[in-house]
């Protein structure tokens, strides 16, 4: 079985060891499900700095949607339809949301 080495700061290492210990697991066994999830196609991905940007974009979208809804419900529906197309083109919309 391959072995992977990663560098992390001491505080993160300490917290991970504590969580693993709390679950009566080795650090390797504790981290394997997280790595499996990150490597699963179509699955959710681990948090990245881009998530912060995405969160801000979603908040802006929600505010603009409220304004558009009050100004013109038709405009809001057109914008939502266009957003669905753009998200689907980028593989960011699951089958349920299409």
Secondary structure, DSSP 4 states (H G I P E B T S, - for coil): ---------HHHHHHHHHHHHHTT--HHHHHHHHHHHHHSTTS-----HHHHHHHHHHHHHHHHHHHHHHH-HHHHHHHHHHHHHHHHHTT-S-TTT-
